């Protein structure tokens, strides 16, 4: 009978046989093969027989399921294959079982790595290439795309509304400013908004802007509906659906 | 604006070879940084090829502005931004083709972050998890998005930035040069102001040194090359787990400062017509 051996840093954690029922793998303790690691989704993947073939299927896990370091959504398993999930790996023992068909469903052959991928920079690098190669096919749900927008409430600017598309949005009189102010004595760069991974941060330029009436000497993350005032211009920051 | 620059790369404290590569082309105010990946010496080949390709493509375009533009460009971009994006697109193809031709190079790849300055306009083109920062009014503004799994998870609200820093998946990239035949290049342009300091760096710096430390080092050292050296020393003091590279570019005001105008005014005894000093 085929069996799966959960390994952590080359130590055996648990072994389960694969029979008629799928073997559930994930962080939740009710899995057949629970994997206690934050990088693992609650219900991460499952392994089962289908038409005599041993198959692993990723259950839309966040960090992915890797077979021999190639990210897969679904793949046929062979004897000796390694499934990587988070910092753990699972050795596949398919010996003494039904003949394993040739078609693997995998698009390319991945380099085989005998050591675990855990914490080893070289292996990580190799995995990184695989992930990069998979690139756009990474199965992320399409993001609820909210559009960060500045609406001009008062003051002289070249537009009434700005969609923030740049990493850095300059508010000022500079001809290259995104939010371009006009009028006398306006600063070239009054304030700036930096798009970071976790949100949009407004910071001072030549002036200290107010956010919701409070002067901000250093970068502050903007929230939906925030009111920005700088150099006589009032702006409303919103996320548009 | 006067542009002064300097760069430095170091193998770090753990690795035995340096897969990072950078180039400063003074005549064009072009700055390029790449971090290679791949077994044996192939990471070095990939990053060198990436940098070479970008330099060559941009230099050629100086002599022949009609040279073909590769990849997708946006209508609003300046010629420089289009050219730089095209150069990065081409670098991807060169690495990919080289790996196709020489099977032992298969799997090699590279990040690339390039900056091109013309007057007071900065063009940035970028793929991977090296970064471009602008130090302005005391704070670091990040000009590039990492194309890494953890950064994407933060953008989607799945991880907090702190969780991302602790993640084991930090090295997993979603986009890198050489992995596929075609690539999407991030590019955009920014206005520059006197006093701005541009930093290009590999992840060997950003994973070892915090942003406030980086900002502090950039502010405390006027000479760009020494500032780059200081950043590398910081990364190595904190463990130097990876190759580390920093390119520092300072935008200095050309004309007289307000202070020198005062002095000149005093010397000439001319105090009558006083619009505040030059920019």
Interface residues (C-beta under 8 A of the other chain):
Chain A: X39 X62 X63 X86 X87 X111 X118 X119 X121 X122 X124 X125 X126 X127 X128 X129 X130 X131 X132 X133 X135 X138 X140 X143 X166 X167 X168 X170 X174 X175 X176 X177 X188 X189 X192 X194 X195 X196 X197 X198 X203 X204 X205 X206 X218 X219
Chain B: X14 X15 X37 X38 X39 X43 X107 X108 X109 X120 X121 X134 X136 X137 X138 X139 X141 X142 X143 X144 X145 X146 X149 X151 X152 X153 X154 X155 X156 X158 X160 X161 X164 X167 X168 X169 X171 X172 X173 X174 X175 X176 X179 X180 X188 X189 X190 X191 X193 X241 X242
